[in-house]
Amino acid sequence: MTNTLILLRHGQSEWNEKNLFTGWVDVRLTERGRGEAAAAGTLLAESGMLPDVLFTSLLSRAIQTSNLALEAADRMWIPVERSWRLNERHYGALQGLDKAETLQKYGEEQFMEWRRSYNTPPPALDDSNEWSQANDPRYAGIDGDAPRTECLSDVVTRLVPYWESAILPELNSGKTVLVTAHGNSLRALVKHLEGISDEDIAALNIPTGMPLVYEINEDGTPTGAGRYLDPEAAAAGAAAVAAQGK
Ligand SMILES: O=C(O)[C@H](O)COP(=O)(O)O
């Protein structure tokens, strides 16, 4: 028996539009992002993929996206669980910086190392920085301290236990599961699901607002690669993410 998992990156955020590194900074959706979120929900309904349960991060752009998508699909009533483990990768001292200016200042190699390498986190964000989450009450319950920076491997480490203990059991109870999260937290989950190598994951970019569907076996493995419901639009969106800063 397999069950359906739908992954959805939030719609365009205010800082996606401004081309700023965002991470855990809690920005909202733009008008375009709200439209992408609603369109994703319409596409789910048209494809007959109605979620039974929702998982989101603690960040407003993912919460807004899931609300709008579920409203469009007439599924606002489904149960929801939110976790910091689905948050975007903490972008450390890059949070709040312009991507194009950062590329100019540090050069392509360093820029891509910070953005897409598996093991190199950006420098840590100082707690006194205006974009710090050190004193944000929503993270008070995290065991140990909230991160001050993360690389993708840190995200895999915090996310996979949650996938196994919270998300997979819902799939295995026969539910269609919607996970609304972020570019890099979804890259971490896709890496885990598809067994993508530490090197090859650098080339994977997740577009905003495009439902990505897996059929999941009971042991948590997918039956095949993920499938975007609108592959052409998803490819264009992923290319735009890859080109950010250039
Ligand atoms: O946090 C961010 O800036 C974005 O959500 C993801 O950015 P990236 O594609 O540059 O990693």
PDBQT file of the ligand as one rigid body, heavy atoms in Angstrom, charges set to zero:
ROOT
HETATM    1  O1  LIG A 301      15.861  31.787   2.888  1.00  0.00    +0.000 OA
HETATM    2  C1  LIG A 301      15.896  32.217   1.721  1.00  0.00    +0.000 C 
HETATM    3  O2  LIG A 301      16.532  33.226   1.367  1.00  0.00    +0.000 OA
HETATM    4  C2  LIG A 301      15.113  31.485   0.673  1.00  0.00    +0.000 C 
HETATM    5  O3  LIG A 301      13.940  31.030   1.193  1.00  0.00    +0.000 OA
HETATM    6  C3  LIG A 301      15.906  30.338   0.105  1.00  0.00    +0.000 C 
HETATM    7  O4  LIG A 301      17.032  30.886  -0.411  1.00  0.00    +0.000 OA
HETATM    8  P1  LIG A 301      18.096  30.142  -1.331  1.00  0.00    +0.000 P 
HETATM    9  O5  LIG A 301      17.375  29.596  -2.541  1.00  0.00    +0.000 OA
HETATM   10  O6  LIG A 301      19.042  31.260  -1.690  1.00  0.00    +0.000 OA
HETATM   11  O7  LIG A 301      18.757  29.080  -0.503  1.00  0.00    +0.000 OA
ENDROOT
TORSDOF 0
